[in-house]
Amino acid sequence: LTVLEGCTVFVDVWMSDGQDTSSLYIDIAKNMGARVVKRIGPQCTHVVYTSGRERTVEQYFALDEAKRPKAVGASWLRDCKQAAARLDEERYLVDLE
């Protein structure tokens, strides 16, 4: 599946009980053709964030506003996988402030 080809994503996804489930979502992203990076930077197109770390939020806001990637919840990746398509991020945007 290459529906996320051209996307460069940073993943920070945790369960409400404090369990880090980022690796599951990293696998989903890679399997759909996305490039996954270990740090947020201007090369990122998406930050997949659900109950993530404060450090991720700090790195996100350290970027120039015009260069900030789209911040989406983990459900965006899950739903893209289910639909086998790149879905519009608008419904999945998360407010990191």
Number of C-alpha atoms within 10 A of each C-alpha: 13 14 18 22 14 11 19 22 27 26 28 22 24 18 12 10 7 10 10 14 16 20 13 11 19 22 12 16 28 18 15 21 16 22 18 18 15 9 15 23 20 14 14 19 20 21 29 27 25 21 16 20 12 10 9 18 17 13 13 22 13 12 14 10 9 7 13 20 21 18 24 22 23 23 15 20 23 14 14 19 19 9 11 14 15 17 16 10 16 11 11 18 17 17 10 15 6
